[in-house]
Amino acid sequence: MAESPFKFCSDCGKDDWISKSDREFVCVACGFRHFITPIPAAVALLLDAQDRVLIIRRAHEPGFGLLGLPGGVIEPEESGEMAAARETHEEVGIELPASAFTYLCTLNNRYLFQGYSWPTLDLCYIARVPDFNNVVMQASEVSEFLICPLDEVPLDQFAFESNAEAVRRWRVAHQTSGRVP
């Protein structure tokens, strides 16, 4: 069974756990049940008029120095599209409305945070921009960006398999239809 990411019971404050499964932890003292559920995140696959994709190099852990797509946790009161727009602006300075993002797929992921590998549910979106001339990297998030033709995206260098899989799925959709949103 998995080790609990919880240090203390949120009901009684004790620190003794029974692991019922990888997602359920029960406090021995009071029986309160704690569950691990996927955390929703938004991922932005940004394409220019030449169907090139914007790839970022991560400036922090997890995956420091590896590649990825702009994205992050969906905040309360945000839709997936709103989070994709916010994260795109925060990480690479491109301002787009939430309506510019079109749903591509949902993928499972794991995100190491404070010593625990949290499950995430990555909602992946596509957005188009005329070009990438206005990219402004947020240094705490992004150390470099690459603009890659679809067939040249180095998928083996991605921090998260979900990001690489989103690009793969876009490739398939693009090859099948000739062009997606």
C-alpha positions in Angstrom: 0.0 0.0 0.0 1.0 3.6 -0.5 2.5 5.9 2.1 0.0 8.7 3.1 0.8 12.2 1.9 -1.1 13.4 5.0 1.0 14.2 8.1 -1.9 14.7 10.4 -5.6 13.8 10.4 -7.7 16.8 9.3 -10.4 15.8 11.8 -8.6 14.9 15.0 -5.0 15.9 14.4 -3.4 12.5 15.1 -0.7 11.1 12.9 -1.4 7.3 12.6 -2.7 6.0 9.3 -4.1 2.8 7.8 -3.6 2.6 4.1 -6.7 1.0 2.6 -5.5 1.6 -1.0 -3.3 3.9 -3.1 -6.0 6.5 -2.7 -7.7 5.9 0.7 -6.1 6.6 4.1 -7.9 6.1 7.4 -7.0 7.7 10.7 -6.5 5.0 13.3 -7.6 7.3 16.1 -10.9 8.5 14.8 -11.6 6.6 11.6 -11.8 9.7 9.4 -11.3 8.7 5.7 -8.9 10.8 3.6 -8.9 10.3 -0.2 -6.5 11.2 -3.0 -8.3 12.3 -6.1 -6.8 13.7 -9.3 -6.0 17.4 -9.4 -7.3 19.1 -12.5 -4.7 20.8 -14.6 -4.8 22.6 -18.0 -2.2 22.2 -20.7 -1.9 24.5 -23.7 -0.7 23.3 -27.1 0.1 26.6 -28.9 0.3 26.6 -32.7 1.3 29.4 -35.1 0.2 30.0 -38.7 2.8 27.5 -39.9 1.6 24.8 -37.6 4.7 25.0 -35.4 4.3 24.3 -31.7 5.6 26.4 -28.8 7.6 24.2 -26.4 9.0 25.4 -23.1 12.0 24.3 -21.0 11.0 24.0 -17.4 12.8 26.3 -14.9 11.8 24.4 -11.8 11.1 20.9 -10.4 9.6 18.6 -11.2 11.3 18.2 -14.5 13.8 21.0 -14.2 15.5 21.5 -17.5 13.2 19.2 -19.4 10.6 20.2 -22.0 6.9 20.7 -21.7 3.9 22.7 -22.7 2.5 25.7 -20.8 0.1 24.6 -18.2 -0.7 24.2 -14.5 -3.4 23.6 -11.9 -6.9 24.8 -12.6 -7.8 27.4 -9.9 -11.2 27.5 -8.1 -13.9 29.2 -10.3 -11.8 28.6 -13.5 -12.8 26.4 -16.4 -10.1 24.4 -18.2 -10.0 27.0 -21.0 -9.7 29.9 -18.5 -6.8 28.1 -16.8 -5.1 27.4 -20.2 -5.4 31.1 -21.1 -4.0 32.2 -17.6 -1.1 29.7 -17.6 -0.2 30.7 -21.2 -0.1 34.3 -20.2 1.8 33.6 -17.0 4.4 31.4 -18.5 5.1 32.8 -22.0 3.3 36.2 -22.0 0.9 35.4 -24.8 -2.5 36.9 -24.0 -5.5 34.9 -25.4 -9.1 34.7 -24.4 -10.4 31.5 -22.9 -12.5 31.1 -26.1 -9.3 30.7 -28.2 -8.7 27.3 -26.6 -10.2 24.2 -28.1 -10.4 20.9 -26.2 -8.0 18.2 -27.5 -8.0 15.4 -24.9 -7.7 14.5 -21.2 -4.7 12.6 -20.0 -3.6 11.2 -16.6 -0.3 12.5 -15.2 1.6 12.4 -11.9 3.2 15.6 -10.4 5.8 15.3 -7.6 5.0 18.0 -5.1 6.3 18.3 -1.5 7.5 14.7 -1.6 4.4 13.1 -2.9 3.5 12.1 -6.5 0.0 13.6 -6.9 -2.3 12.3 -9.6 -3.4 15.0 -12.0 -6.0 15.0 -14.8 -4.5 17.1 -17.6 -7.1 18.8 -19.8 -5.2 19.5 -23.0 -6.3 22.4 -25.3 -5.1 23.8 -28.6 -4.9 27.5 -29.4 -3.7 29.2 -32.5 -1.7 32.4 -32.7 -0.4 34.2 -35.9 3.2 33.9 -34.7 5.4 33.6 -31.6 7.0 37.1 -31.9 5.5 38.3 -28.6 6.7 35.4 -26.3 8.0 36.8 -23.0 9.2 34.0 -20.7 8.5 34.0 -17.0 11.9 33.2 -15.6 10.6 31.4 -12.6 8.6 29.0 -14.9 10.5 28.9 -18.2 14.2 29.0 -18.9 13.9 28.7 -22.7 11.4 28.2 -25.5 11.5 26.4 -28.8 9.4 26.7 -31.8 9.2 23.3 -33.5 7.6 21.9 -36.6 5.3 19.1 -35.6 7.6 16.3 -36.8 10.6 17.8 -35.0 9.1 18.0 -31.4 11.6 16.1 -29.2 9.0 14.0 -27.3 11.6 12.0 -25.5 12.8 15.1 -23.7 9.5 16.0 -22.1 9.1 16.1 -18.3 5.6 14.7 -18.4 4.4 11.9 -20.7 1.0 13.5 -20.8 2.5 16.6 -22.6 4.3 14.4 -25.1 1.1 12.3 -25.6 -0.9 15.5 -26.3 1.5 16.4 -29.1 1.3 12.9 -30.4 -2.5 13.1 -30.5 -2.3 16.4 -32.2 0.0 14.9 -34.8 -2.5 12.1 -35.5 -5.5 14.6 -35.7 -3.5 16.9 -37.9 -2.4 14.1 -40.3 -5.9 12.7 -40.5 -7.7 15.9 -41.1 -5.0 18.0 -42.6 -5.6 20.7 -40.0 -7.2 20.9 -36.6 -8.7 24.1 -34.9 
